[in-house]
């Protein structure tokens, strides 16, 4: 990690979590071991189990949502928390253990000349492979976003991301909570705001616990939903948000 990343940036690790009691404590411990000095906020997205209790016991701050808002709603809470407390960087890390905290340093280094750094499963590191409708959806989305963003993007639905001050400012004002909005629509917003996006190859791990958010049935309609989410993001007009650096 660069000296700038270590000495001058206040970094907040945000973990959206829904019923992740089987893994959240261990993931927080790994984060604190790999990323000493960085604060951790777990956004409990309406869990019915002991996710919040175990997250606090592991040393994280916890924001509890009374109802399930989805990843987008949870991350919006995280961005507003970060903006209100003056954090320079937000890193999204899943509470299920799929995101390796040791990969965060590379994402932070990428922010030296970017506003958003995306951890990609398909950029040449690791052996992760998608199949079926998800594979075709990712190919189509990657092609479209690479053209829109004028840079090669291979994993636009990745939830493993680091975002700098301009992105935090914009996403704290508005962050989409609709299905796939936290990935597809948020990237459209970033591109329209002329934020610079970079992709960093990372290795994704298997879930440490809990239940996957997708099922075979959901996978079967993933391509259609992804296409619809992209179409809505492209045609929808949002309130203008000044994402320029206020410094």
N, C-alpha and C positions, 0 to 999 in steps of 0.2 A: 504494500500500500504506500502511496506517496506521502511525503511529510505533510503536505497540505491537508490531506484527508485526515491525518492523525491529529494534527495540532490545532486546526482552526475551525473545523466543522463540528457542529452539534448534530449528532445523528440519532434519530428515533427509529427503532425497529417496531413496526406495527404488525401485529398478528391478528387477522380476523379469525374467529374461532366459533364453531357451532358443534356442541357436543363432542369435544375433543379431550375429555378427561383421560383417555388412555394414553395420550401422547404429549399434551401441552406442557406438563411439568418437565419432562425430559428435554423437550425442544428448547424451553427457556434456559435450562441449565447449560445446554450446548452453546446457545447464543452467548450467554454470559462468559463462558469459558473461551470461546473463539473471539469474541468481540468485547473485551473488557472496557468498561467506561461508557458503553453505549446504553441508553435507556431503552426499556422494552415496555410497550403498551399492548396489552391483549384486549381486543374489542370482542366481548362476549355477545355474540349475535343471537340473543334469545335462547341460549342453551337451557335444556331441562335437566342437565346433569351437574357434576361438580367442577366444570371447566373453570369458572371464575375463582372458586375457592382454591383449587390446586395451582392456578396461575399466580395468585397472590402469595401462596406459600412458597412458590419457587422464586419470588422476588420481583415479579412484574407489577406494573401499574395496571389496573383493570377498569375499563369502561363497559358497563353493562347496558345493553339495549333491551328494552322490555318486550319487544317483538322481533321476530326474525326479519331483517331487511335485506339479507343477501350480502355477498362480498362487497358490492359497490357501496351499499349503505354503511357497512362496517368501516370501509376504508375512508369514506367521507368523514366519519367521526374521527378517524385517525388524523386526517389532514387538518381538520379544524383544531384538534388538540395541538398538533405540531405548530400550526401558524400562530395560535394564541400564546404559545410558550417560546417562540423564537428559534425553533429548530431549523437548521439549514438543509437537512437531508431527511427524507423518509424512505425507509427500506421496507418493502412488503415481504414478509416471510410467512409461509403457511405454518399453521400450528400442528399439522399432521406429520411433520418430519420429512417431507419430500424435498424441501429446500435446504441445502447444506450451508450452514453459517460460514464455513471456510471459504465459500465462493463470494461472500459479500465484499471482501477487499477489492476484488477485480471490478465489481460494479461501482464501488466508490471511486476507484481510480478513473473509470470511464467518465465520471462526472466532471473531471478536470476540464473537458472541452465538450460536454453535452449536458442537456437538461434532464434527460431520461435515459437510463441504462437498463436494457431488458436482458435478463438471463435466458439464453436460448438453448433448448434441448437438441436443436437440429443444426447447430453451427460448427460441428466437427469435434465435439468433446463428448465422450460417453456413447452409449449404444441405444439410447431411447428411440423407439419407433412407434408411430401411431398407425392405426389400421382402420379399415372400413370407412364409414362416412366421415369420421374425424380426420382421417388422413387427407381426404379430398377437400374437406373444408379448409384445412390448414394450408394446403397448396394454393387454393384459390385466394384465401385471405392474404397469404404471404405475397403473392403476385400483385394483388391490388395495392396493398400497403407499401410495397417496395416502390411502386410507381408513384403513389401519392406522396410518400415521404422522401423520394429521391435518394434512397439508401436501401441496401439489401436488408430485408427483415424476414427471417425464416420461422419465427415463433411468436406471432402477434397475440396469441391467447395465453402466453406465459404470465403467471401471477408473481413471478420472482423479479422484482424491479426495484431500482433505486431512483429517486426523484429529487432534484435540486430545488433551489429557492423559487425559481419562476414557476415550476410545475406545482409546488406546494401552494403558492399563492393562487393559482388558477383553480386547482382541484379543491382547495378549501372553500372557495366561493361556490363551486358547483362540481360535483362528481357524479356521473350517472350510476344509478342503482338498478337499472333494468337488467334482464338476463343478457349476459355477455357485454353489458355496458361498461363494466369495470375494465374490460380489455379492449374490445373493438371500438366502442364509442369514445372511450377516453383517449385512444390513440388518434382518432379522427380529430378530436378537440385539440390535441397537442400539435398535430400537423397544421391545422388551420391557424393556430396561434404562433406558428413558425418556431416552435421549440425544436431543438436539435435532439434527435433520437439515435442512440447507438445500441448495437447488439453485442453481447458478450457470451461466448460459449461457456456453458455450465453443465454439470452432471446433476440430473434429478434422481432422487432416491425413491425407493418404495415407501408407501405410507407406513408410519410406525404404529398406527392404530386407528380406530374409528371406522366409519363407513364411507366409501367413495361417494362423491356427490353425483356421479352419473351411473346409469344402469344401461343394459343392452337396449332397452326401449328408448331411453334418452339419446343414446349414441346413434340410433337409427334416424332420428329427426334432427341431429346436430347440424348437418349441412344446411338444411332449410332454415333453421333458426339463425345460424351464423350469417347466412346471406341476408335474411330479413333484418338482423341487427345492423349489418353494414349499410343496407339501403336506408334504414331509418336514420342512422348516424349521418349519412351524407346529405339527406334532404332536410333534416330537422334543423331549425334555427334556434340557437341558444342565446340568452342575454350576453351582450358583449362583456368580456372579462379582460381587464388589463393585466397581463401576465408579465409585464416588463419588470426588470429588477429595480426595486425602489431605492437601492443604495446609491 
